Every structure is written in structure tokens, then in C-alpha cells.
Amino acid sequence: MMIETFKLALPHGISLSCRASGPADAPRLLLLHGFPEGAFIWDDMLQRLGRRWRCIAPDLRGYGDSSAPAEVSAYRAKHLVADLVALIEQTGDGPLEALIAHDWGGAVAWNLAVQRPELIRRLVIINSPHPGTFLHALQHDAAQQAASEYMNFFCRADAEALLAENDYARLWPFFNGPDGRAPWLDEALRQRYRAQWAHGLTGPLNYYRASPMRPATAADPAAAALNFAPEFVTVTLPTLVIWGEQDHALLPVLLDGLERFVPQLQLARVPDAGHWIVHQQPVRVASLIEGFLTAGR
């Protein structure tokens, strides 16, 4: 199946570079990538899911050929959500059949699902913590605090220069599993990542700089200073959470108590996959998504 590429100009001055597949008049799926990725990570899903649905995968604000404002404040959640609202409204009528999101894309998707549930019929989250469980872990779980310390490194003023050194020598290890390997990351895929990162790392890193959801330090209380009532982060949509349990940055403790915030929850734990499950097990991921979207139909 051919993958289309186009740039979508949003009414508030941001343009998003998009990849898409499937019939233009089919129900829409919107797929959101995380850090340090790009829309291309969904190509396998676009091929598989595009047989039945209209699939659209944008490079998020700050990534690839999409607009990359210089100000850190431009990457606050309200602006990222506004991008998605405009994209949904400009690519079809009525709500999405599903919003599918990984990592940072999932963080934005959780926010959109809380704030504008009428725009989405179903939600699929892949290894991206709900803000309620993530906040609790960042405040009370020492293992997750330690696992998230890299977020404070990403906030350093020199982080993009350090990450780009020596052919991105500090970035590649993030893809490694618990055994220190990433057999799925072949040279062709490395080249796609290099091409994506060559557009610049400042926009992607600004997601971390703009968010207080990171471990506290002596200079910054970060997540320790936050508090919100459960009703302000409750997702009422039917939601599938797919979780590779070998994720060494986002630990399985982040699933504890998730049903408190997501009453219509289906949870698919995948013991033999990690954070990069979209690359590691694309057939499994596509099957879980298809089963969720077609159940009862």
C-alpha cells in the first residue's frame, strides 16, 4: 500500500508534515509518535491498518519538517493539544475512529482525551503513562524516579549538542533492551532516525523542558510540586493500553491504579517487549489494535 506524504497548514500558524494511507473516505485513525521518533515509525501500521481505515501519522510540532517554534513555552500541553484538535477538524468530519499514540504522543493523547472526548471514539495508548499514575510514581516510587532521571538531562541547555556528538552516540543506547541490544534497529532504520534528527533536536527536547512531569532536583521541585484531582484527568473513552513490560524507562508500576482514571480500560501486557514495541512486534501491535477497534462489530 502506498504511503502518502503531505504538509497540513493549521489555522494557528503551525504546519505538520504527515504520512497517510487508506481510503480518503474511510473512518480515520490518528497515530502519534514519541521521542526521539517521527511519523515514519508508524509505516508498518499504516500498511496494515490502512486496508480498513484512513490512517494519518503527523510529525509532531518540533519534529522533522513540521513547524518548530523556538520558545520552550510553545511546547506546553495546551499548544500540542491545539495542534491535534485542528488536525482532526481539517482532515474529516466527525470524531476519529481512534487516536493511537506512543510515548510523548501518548502524553498529548491523554490530554486530548480528557479535554475533548467528543473528537475521539476510542483511545489506544502504547507505553505512555497516564498523568495520574505517572505523577504518583514520580512522587513516591524510587525506582521510577531513578528510571526517569534522563528527563532532567534532556532539560540541560547543552543537551542537543551532547546528544548529537559522535553520530548521536548518547541517543542510540536508549533503544537497547534489558540485554543491551536492539536487533530490530538495522542500518536502514538507523538512517531514517539520522535523517529525522538532522532536522534538529531542540524542538523534541523542548517537550521535556516545557513539562514539570519529571523527577524533582535540588533546584527544581518539578513533579513534587504538582497536585490534581482524579476527575481532572479521568478518561471516559473506551481505552486500550498496550504495554511492553521490559520498558526500562517507564516501569510496570505505572499501570498500578490505572483503572481509577480509565474506567473503560482494556490492558494488554506484553512480557517479551519493551518501550519500542511498535518496532519490536508490529504484527502483535496491529493485531491488538484491530481486535480492539472491531470488537462487537
N, C-alpha and C positions, 0 to 999 in steps of 0.2 A: 504494500500500500504506500502510495506517495505521501510524503510529509510536506505540507505547505509551509512557507515562511512568509511573514508579513509584519509590518510595524503598525501598531494601533495608536493613534493620537487621541489622548483623553482630554476632556474639556478643560481640565485644570492645569494644562501645560506639560504634563508628563506623557512620554511615549513609551510603549512597551513593545519590545521585539518578541514575536510569538511564533511558535511552531504549532501546527494543527493537522488533524486528519479526520476522515469520516465525512459522511454526507452533511451538507450545509444545513439541511432541514431536520436533522436527527436531534434528539434530546442531547443537551450539552453536558460535558464533563469538563471541569476546570482543574488543572493539575499544577501544583505549586512546588517548586524545588526549595532546597535549603542551602546552607553554607558548607563548602565553598563550591557550589554546583552551578547549574544553569538549566535552562529548559531542555537541553539535549538529554538529560538523564532519563527523561520520560519517553524517548523514542521507541523503546520496546513496547511500552504500554500503549503508545499512540498506534502502533501497528496492530496490537491485539484488540484493544478496546474500540479502535476506530471502525471495526467492522459493523458495530451496532450503534455507536454513539458519535456525536461530534465532539472531538477532543481538542482542547486548546491548552497549550502549555506556554506561559509567558516567562521570559527572563524578568525577574522581579526588579523593581526600582533599584538602581545602583549596579546592576549586573549586566554583563555583555553589552549589547547595543542599545539597551534600554536607557532612559534618562538617568543621570547620576548627579543629583544636586550635591553641591559641595558641603552644605551645612549639616552638621550632625543632627540638628533638630528636625530636618526633613525626613528622617528615618524613624520618627516616633510612630507608634502603632496607629494613631488616627490617620496619618497620611498613607500608610501602607494599606489600611482598610479602604480608604477612599479610592485608591487605585483599583482595587478589586471590584468595588461597587460600580465604578464607571465602566470597567471592562465587561462585567456581566450585563449591564444595561445596554452596551453598544454592540454586543455580539449575538443578541437574540431577544425574543420576547418571553416573559415569564421567568420562573426560577430555574436555576441549574438542576439537572437531574442529580448531580453530586459534585461536591467540592472534595478533591483528593489532594493531600498535602503531606510533605515530609519535612522534618527538622524545622528551620526557620519559617518555611512556608506554612508548616503546621501551626506555629505560634500566631501567625497572621490569620490563619483559617479559624482557630479557636475564637479569636476576637470577632471576626466577621459573623460566625455562627451565633455568638451571644448577642451581638448588636443588631444584625439584620437577618434573622432566621427566615424571613419571608422570601429571601433571594435564593434559598437552597432547600432541596428536598431531603437530601441525605449528606452525611459527612463521613469521610474516610481519612483517618489520621494514621501516619506511619512514623513510628519512633519520634514523636514530638510531644513533650509533656504538657498536660493541661496546666494552666496557670495556678489553679488551686493546689494540686499535688506538688507542683514544682516549687511553689513558694514555701510550702510546709517542709519539703526536703531541704531546701536551701537554708532554712532557719533552724532545722532540728536534726538533720541526718549528716553525720560527719563524713560518711563515705561519699555521699552525693556532693557535699561541699568540696571535697578533695577532687572528685571527678570533674567538677565544673571550674576549677581554678584556671584552666586555659582561657576562660572568658575574660578574666582580668588582664591576661597577657594581650589578648586581642584589642583591649582598650588603650594600650600604650600608644603614644604618638608616633613611635617608630615601628609599630607592628607590621605595616605593609612592607617597609623596606626589609625588615628581618625575614618575613615570610617569603619574599621574592628572591632572596640571596641564593646563589648556587643552585639554580634551576629548582627553586621552591623546595629546598631540602628540608625545611621545617614543616611544610604542608603535607608532603606525601605520607609521613608516618601516621597522620590522622586516619588514613584509610585502612591501616592494618587491623587485623582481628586480634583476639587474645593471644594467638600463636605468633604474632609479629609478621604475618604475611597477608597479602591481598591478591590471591591468584587471579581474580577477575579483572584486575587493573592491568590490562595488557598495554603494549606501546601505543596502539591506535587510540585507546581511550585516554591514555596519558596526554597524547597530542591534543585531544579535544579539550581536556582540562587546561593545558598550557594556553591554548588559543583563548579560552574563556578568561583566564587570569590575566592575560596580556592586556585586556581592556582596563585593568586596574583593580586593586583590592580595597581601595578606600571606601567605596560605596558598600560593599559587603561587610566590612569591618564596622562601618557606622551603625549597623543594626545592633551590635553589641554595645557600642558607645552610647546609643540613644536609650537603651533599656536598663532599668535598675535591677532586672532579674538576673543577678549574678551574686557570687559569694561576697560577703562583707570583707572589707580590709580595714586596717587601722585608719586609713584616710577617707574611706567611703563606706557608709553603712549599707548601701545597695539594698539587697533584698531584706536585710534585717529591719529596715525602716518601713517596710510595706505592710499593709493590712487591708483586706477587703472581705466583705460578707459573701458567703457562698452564693446567695441569689444574684449577685452581680457578675458571676462567672459560670452560671448554670447554662448548659446547652440542652435545649429541649428537642433537638432533631434526633431522628434515628442515626446512630453513630457506630461505625466500625473502627476499632483501634487495632492496628496490626503492629506487633512489637517483636522485633528481633532481640531475644533475651541476652545475646552476647555483646550488646552495646556497652562499651566501657566508658562512655561519656555520659550517657543517660541510663541510669541503673533501673532494674525492675521495680525498685521501691517506689518509683514514680507512678506505678499502676495502683498502689495501695490507696483505697478510698476513692478511686476514680468514679465509681457508681454514684457517689454522693453528689457529684457535679454533672453527671451524664446519665440521667435515669433510663434512657433508651439505649443502653450500651451493649454492644457485642464486642468481645475481646478475643483476638486471635493471637495467642502467644506462639512464637516460632523459636524453639530452643536452639536450633542449629544455624541461626543467622544473627547478624549484628546490626549496627546502625545503618549500614549500607545495603540493607536487604533488597532495595529496588534493583541494585546491580547484582547482588549475590543470588537472588532467587526470583527473577522476573516472572517466571511461569507461575510460581506459587502466589505471588502478589496479585497478578492479573486474575487468577482463579478465585482468590478470596474476594476481590472487588466485584467480579462478575456475579459470584454467588450472592453477595450482599445486595447488589442492585436488582437482581432478578427474583429474589425470594418472594414467594407468594404471588407470582405473576404468571 
